Amino acid sequence: MLTNRFITSVPIAAGWSADRKFCVTDADGTKYLLRISSPEKEAYKRLEFQMMEIIQLKRVSSARRPSWLCFIAAT
């Protein structure tokens, strides 16, 4: 389960977006990709995530979204 208690956090410099990215690991050893965007981009990021889900459901050949990737809106 995704919690706010990660035991490791490794910055990821790769990628084209301005998002800050981290590979985080929880106490169970499960790894997650954590992406942090500015609050102004929330609507765009939510749409982008929904489009990725639709593409995967329609089985369009694309970079596959990992099953553990989820969208969490910043508060």
C-alpha positions as CSV (number, residue, x, y, z in Angstrom):
1,M,0.0,0.0,0.0
2,L,1.2,3.4,-0.9
3,T,2.0,5.5,2.2
4,N,3.9,8.5,3.1
5,R,6.6,6.4,4.8
6,F,9.2,5.6,2.2
7,I,12.4,4.1,3.3
8,T,14.5,5.2,0.3
9,S,14.2,8.0,-2.2
10,V,16.5,8.2,-5.2
11,P,16.2,11.2,-7.5
12,I,15.8,10.4,-11.2
13,A,17.4,12.9,-13.6
14,A,16.3,11.2,-16.8
15,G,13.3,12.3,-18.8
16,W,12.1,15.4,-20.7
17,S,9.5,16.7,-18.3
18,A,10.1,19.4,-15.7
19,D,8.6,17.1,-13.1
20,R,10.7,16.1,-10.2
21,K,11.0,12.3,-10.3
22,F,12.1,9.8,-7.6
23,C,12.3,6.1,-7.3
24,V,10.9,5.5,-3.8
25,T,10.7,2.2,-1.8
26,D,8.3,1.5,1.0
27,A,8.9,-0.7,4.1
28,D,7.6,-3.7,2.2
29,G,10.3,-3.3,-0.5
30,T,7.8,-2.2,-3.2
31,K,9.2,0.4,-5.5
32,Y,7.2,3.3,-6.9
33,L,7.8,6.1,-9.4
34,L,7.0,9.4,-7.6
35,R,6.5,12.4,-9.9
36,I,6.0,15.8,-8.5
37,S,4.5,18.5,-10.7
38,S,3.5,22.1,-10.1
39,P,-0.1,22.5,-8.9
40,E,-0.8,24.6,-12.0
41,K,-0.3,21.5,-14.1
42,E,-2.7,19.2,-12.2
43,A,-5.5,19.4,-14.8
44,Y,-3.1,18.5,-17.6
45,K,-1.4,15.7,-15.7
46,R,-4.8,14.2,-14.8
47,L,-5.8,14.3,-18.5
48,E,-2.5,12.8,-19.5
49,F,-2.9,9.9,-17.0
50,Q,-6.5,9.2,-18.2
51,M,-5.3,9.1,-21.8
52,M,-2.5,6.6,-20.9
53,E,-5.2,4.4,-19.3
54,I,-7.4,4.6,-22.4
55,I,-4.5,3.7,-24.7
56,Q,-3.6,0.7,-22.6
57,L,-7.2,-0.5,-22.5
58,K,-7.5,-0.2,-26.3
59,R,-4.3,-2.2,-26.5
60,V,-2.6,0.4,-28.7
61,S,1.1,-0.3,-29.1
62,S,2.8,2.2,-26.9
63,A,5.2,2.5,-24.0
64,R,3.4,0.4,-21.4
65,R,2.3,2.1,-18.2
66,P,3.5,0.1,-15.2
67,S,0.7,-1.5,-13.3
68,W,1.9,0.2,-10.1
69,L,1.8,3.7,-11.5
70,C,-1.0,5.8,-10.2
71,F,-2.0,9.5,-10.2
72,I,-2.1,11.3,-6.9
73,A,-3.3,14.9,-6.9
74,A,-1.3,17.3,-4.8
75,T,-3.1,19.1,-2.1
